[in-house]
Amino acid sequence: MAQRHDLVNLRKAAGFTQESLAAEVGADRSAVWRWESGRSAPEPLTQPRLARALGVTQRELAAILALPEPAAAVDGADADPGDWMPASPAHPAAGLIDVLGPGQTLNTVAVYTKGVIARYEQEGPQRLAPELLSLRRLSQQLGLRVSTDADRMALTRLSAQQAALLAYMSVNLSKFSDAEDFALEAALLATSLNDNAMLAWVRGTQSFAAYYRKRYKEALDLAEAGVELAGQGGQRIRLLSNGVARAAGKLGDRKTVQRALSDAFDTVERADGPVGMTSCIDLEPYGWARTAANAATACLAIGNYTQVLKLTKDLEPVVEASDSDWSRSLMKLDEATALTMPAHADLEHAAFVGMEALEGSASKPIASVAVRAKELARSLQQRGSVHAGSTLLEAVRDWQKPMKEIGR
């Protein structure tokens, strides 16, 4: 992370404090600080205003804002978003601005971004986060080159999507500080667009992050705020099932779980949603399969083990037909944990299913699978199968090593 001394000097020469420059260009003071410290660059709609305020051309501003290569990896807690992402070769679209022009390059970057979503379940965040970060940086440079209002609007929407997706990937990699920063960026961009659907999606990801930090009340509050933003739109489904129901389950609030799941499934039934198991990172609304998978997790938390086993049985043909290794792993872990409960106890089979779940997604470990596997291991130990639980915990530690190596 390199401080942009030229940007600081330009601001001072133009007679601005950080606060007054922020007011001039319609940003927060903290945003100006991030630009000057090298933590981020101004977004597409802000860059032309910043150039005018500082008395430079957009090309001159582009040179001043040129983003450094990712810094050497450091401990992730206070690292700049992206520091933990390994350097990757230049993206194929990186040289297109001069060749194709800004408008066509914008279209190309949008196609690549959609491709990241489509490939996410197969390739995982370890491989795709650096690629998406490269696209995000290219979008920031495009902000200085696009010339029409329509292109600026499209670029701002695309930048919001990229930041939102990076927030979700950061949660999957247990990089929660990065997730907060990316989510804030996405929320600010969505607000500038008056895009409540995107804001709702971001709230869902913030709830997701809080959930995996075991901040269940915060996760519930964020999800409920997202439901308000979503209204009766399709994002309501994800917020209810992945957010409200799962967080309320961890808080032992059975009534809220049941109400949220009933509402989510009713919305799925009314909507013309996707068939099959969609990508967990898809920006489009959930269909039945993704909703049912989250419902199983919520039901597990409130002790409705019969319903968990029913849902996982109903899901099995859909999940097996999909190319989502994570969905298979998570479904198996929910099933296995339900099998450790007294009314359904089969500890030997539960331990076998748990190991099978880890093996199924060993090539691309993510936080949610690790957390769920540890919960299963603890349940096995509590039910008397101490050796099986310890063996599973050791397997989880080995399984997580590729995640922990990111950032070293």
C-alpha positions, 0 to 999 in steps of 0.5 A: 500500500503506497501513499499518493503524495502527489494527490495530497500535494494537489489537494493542498495546492488547490486549497482543500482540506480532506473535509472540504474536498470530500464535500466538493466531490460528493464523498466522505472525508474517510474516502479522501483519506483512503484515496490519499493513503493508497487504500482505494481509488475514487469510483467512476462517477467521482473521478471527473469531479475530482479532476475538475476540483484539483485542476487536472485533466482526467488523464493526469489524474489517472497517472496520479491514481495509478494503483500499485501492485498488491503489497507483500502479504501481511497478516490479514486483520488490518491489511488493505483489501487485496493485500491477501490476494496473490498477484496474478498475471495481467487479465486478458482484458487489461490492454483493451481500453486503447484497442477497443475504446472505453465503451467496448472495454466496459462491455468486455469487463462486464462479460468477464465479471459475469464469467467469474460468477459462473465459474465460482462454484467450480474454481473457488475464491482462492483462484477467482478473487485475484482475477476479480480484483484485477477487473475491479482495478480496470474498472477504476481506470475506466472511470477516467476514460468513459465519456457518456452518462450512460457509460458512467452509470453502467460502470458504476453499477458494474463496480458495485457488483464487483465490490459486492462479489469481493465482499462475499469472497472475502467472507468465504476466505475468513478475511472479514476486515476485507469483507467490511471494506468491500461491502461498504464500497458496494453499499456506497455505489448502490446508494448513488444509483438508488439501487435497493436490490443491490443494497439488499444483496450487500446487507445479506453479505454483511449478515453472512459475515456477521454470522460466521463471526458468531455475531448472531444478533448483528447478523439478524439485524443486518438481514432484517434491514436487508428485507426492508430494502428488498421489499417484495423483490426477489432478494427477499428470499436470500435475506430471509433464508440465508440471513434471518432464519439462520441467525435467528436459529443460532439465537434459539428464536424458533418462531422467527425461524419458522416465520422467515422460512415460511415467507421465503418459500412463499416468495419462491413459489410466487417468483419465476426463480431459477431451477436447480442449485444456482451459484452461492455468489449469484446476484440473482434471487434464490430458487427453491434449492438454495432456499431449502439448503439454507432452511436445513441449516436454520432447522438444525440450529433450532433442533428440528432434526426431522425437518433437516433430514427431510430437506436434505433428502429432497435436496439430494437429487438436485444437488447431485445433479449440480456442479456445486461441490460446496453445496454437496459438502454443506448438505452432507454436513447438515445431514451428518449433524442431524444424525448425531442427535438422539432420535436419529443417532447413527454416529458412525455413519455421521462421521463417515458422511462428515469425512465424505463432505470434506473430501468432496470440496478439498480442492477449494476450501471455504469458511462455511464448510470448515465451520459446519464440519467443526460443529459436526466434530463437536457434536460427535464428541458430545454424543460419546464418539470422542475419537471420531470427533477428534479425527474429523477436527484434525481432518478439518485443520488439514483441509483448511491449510490452503485457506491459511496459506493465503496471506503468508 
